[in-house]
Amino acid sequence: MAKKTKQKRNELPSPSPKEPTSKKELIRLEKQDKKYLWHPFTQMQEWAKQPLTIIQEAKGIYLKDLSGKRYLDGTSSIWVNLHGHQHKEIDQAIQKQLKRVAHSTLLGLSNIPSIELAKELVTITPKGLSRVFFSDNGSTAVEIAIKMAYQFWQLQKPSRSDKKKFISFSNAYHGDTIGSVSIGGIDLFHQRFESLLFKTHKIPSPYCYRCHLNLSYPSCQLACTDDLEKLLKRNHREIAGVVIEPKVQAAAGMITAPIGFLQRIRQLCTAYNVLLIADEVATGFGRTGTLFACQEEKVTPDILALSKGITGGYLPLAATLTTERIYKAFLGSYEEFKTFFHGHSYTGNPLGCSAALANLKIFKKERLLYRLKGKVSHLTKILQPLWKRTHVGDIRQAGLMVGIELVRNKERKEPYPLIEKVGIRVCEEARRRGMILRPLGNVIVLVPPLIASNSELSRMVEIIDLSIEQVTEEKQ
Ligand SMILES: *Cc1c(COP(=O)(O)O)cnc(C)c1O
């Protein structure tokens, strides 16, 4: 337990981490938040009216707010945390690196953690990926992938500068920067910026619960991939690449792709000589039960974007990996200007890379992927009773990523109108019951840290079930 500290409760600056904050301090912070901060994806007019949950500290899978209330971290702090908060080994790795250098640059220099991490990433990612380009968030990892693919075709001999277009999926989410928004497919986030975006070919994603072809798996024989085939047949000469979130379209509401879909996309890309760009920013690092979702279908993309879980949820870091074929196209003498002119100030940050190396060590040392199997099947089992709920339309799971789609009418699969805020209300109810969740529209999302035990998973699902019941069944 905590040692008694000398600091009095009302004293500034921050109080002892183990003691609840005084009412006065709480009010001060809440006021200042509302005065100075602009929160992401947030209607600030409504934010201003709400009581805030201000997180002060966290340990394992629990977050603690300023009043001392504990919450299960049901979103892994927005899909980044893997081994829990204050994990000893990641803490120590960062502290150790901090004593050497916090940041240097990869422009004209190198550093030890980024060298070691690049080697590790090449070792653990699908076979064939052999080069690592670092950046600092998921959106940039994807931007880099797009620019690499685009330049790659121009550098071919003879040049294939006709290959300039990208194919992306409906419901896709690849980040919020202009390039990654261009290949996104969630209208609510993207439509507003339309005139700023480059044009892509959009094809429907496999959303089996609401199949646009009205078929069902497996008798459909993946008929939804026919669209891509037709498009490639017609337009492959102008297509640089296909961008996909393998296995799970996460931000779309955890829409899981049927088995074989990814492999089929890979085959088509190969057959028509276009690059496959896999965005595993959300699915990477064990989230779907394998280290990378591509590995489930033994697929190697031409370019792979990683971020979120890469540092175990500690620090911003991202990596874009590619094959020797693509890398080599950029080689030449200086004056040929084949160089990839792209880089960020914090590229290859040594603290981030050290955290990432510690993250990967934990996977090995704790045989995490092996232990994950039992958790995944436990989670499948405890989710079953939720199918009986009147307003649960669909439950989708890939490893420890879960989306529970709520519907107003189950038979007709009729969605709740967004203005009813059903997802938001369920998550507010869960927060009262001690768990942090964030919905995606009418989809309740559960993405627990990989270290969550079976009983903790059960507790989380129980809170979700009760919250769904409370909002959709009792308060009509
Ligand atoms: C979160 C996410 C991104 C964007 O990552 P940021 O770090 O938020 O920029 C890109 N792609 C996918 C699949 C994501 O889930």
The ligand as an SDF file (V2000), in Angstrom:
LIG
                    3D

 15 15  0  0  0  0  0  0  0  0999 V2000
   -6.4890    4.4810  -35.4240 C   0  0  0  0  0  0  0  0  0  0  0  0
   -6.2920    4.0690  -36.8100 C   0  0  0  0  0  0  0  0  0  0  0  0
   -5.5560    4.8550  -37.7160 C   0  0  0  0  0  0  0  0  0  0  0  0
   -5.0390    6.2230  -37.3480 C   0  0  0  0  0  0  0  0  0  0  0  0
   -4.0870    6.1840  -36.3600 O   0  0  0  0  0  0  0  0  0  0  0  0
   -3.7590    7.5300  -35.5350 P   0  0  0  0  0  0  0  0  0  0  0  0
   -2.6150    7.1480  -34.6760 O   0  0  0  0  0  0  0  0  0  0  0  0
   -4.9970    7.8500  -34.7640 O   0  0  0  0  0  0  0  0  0  0  0  0
   -3.4240    8.5770  -36.5190 O   0  0  0  0  0  0  0  0  0  0  0  0
   -5.3360    4.3620  -38.9780 C   0  0  0  0  0  0  0  0  0  0  0  0
   -5.8110    3.1640  -39.3470 N   0  0  0  0  0  0  0  0  0  0  0  0
   -6.5300    2.3850  -38.5310 C   0  0  0  0  0  0  0  0  0  0  0  0
   -7.0080    1.0590  -38.9960 C   0  0  0  0  0  0  0  0  0  0  0  0
   -6.8160    2.8210  -37.2300 C   0  0  0  0  0  0  0  0  0  0  0  0
   -7.5640    2.0700  -36.4140 O   0  0  0  0  0  0  0  0  0  0  0  0
  1  2  1  0
  2  3  1  0
  2 14  2  0
  3  4  1  0
  3 10  2  0
  4  5  1  0
  5  6  1  0
  6  7  2  0
  6  8  1  0
  6  9  1  0
 10 11  1  0
 11 12  2  0
 12 13  1  0
 12 14  1  0
 14 15  1  0
M  END
$$$$
